[in-house]
Amino acid sequence: MVPLSRPSLASPSPAPALDPARLRAAFEQVRALALEEWPDLDAAALAETGGELELVVALIATHTGHTRAMTRRHLAELVSLALDPEPAPTPAASPPPRARPARPRPAPRARAPRPDDDDDDGPSPVEPLDRLVRSLEVHLDDIARQVKQDVT
């Protein structure tokens, strides 16, 4: 049986494969995106790389101070954006669907008036907390009874 290796949290995952041909094919768009990302990057030096992957990686890594692996990941993202742009939402577009439908809130329950209630003050802000505490006490009593039954 072959033991499964688990990725270590200390070691980052390898950089995604960045196809040099994809970078060269989209170099003009990637170059524009890179200059948006790093406005003070030397545009002429970037153009001189001709889209050669290792030259582009070296230039950007030196400029940013990031590792080459991180720079490759960032470039892969820029290439993806250049080649597979998401369609821009139209202003009249409807909002994206929610992950799950909103549950309707239950209607507030009416409570019996208490002798100390004043009609002009409205409901006490402490009342919901009192109900919660009473409910928790009931549940804890049930749990305590169940534990005692299980132990004996």
Secondary structure by P-SEA (a helix, b strand, c coil): cbbbbbbbcccccccccccaaaaaaaaaaaaaaaaaacccccaaaaaaacccaaaaaaaaaaaacccaaaaaaaaaaaaaaacccccccccccccccccccccccccbbbbccccccccccccccaaaaaaaaaaaaaaaaaaaaaaaaaac
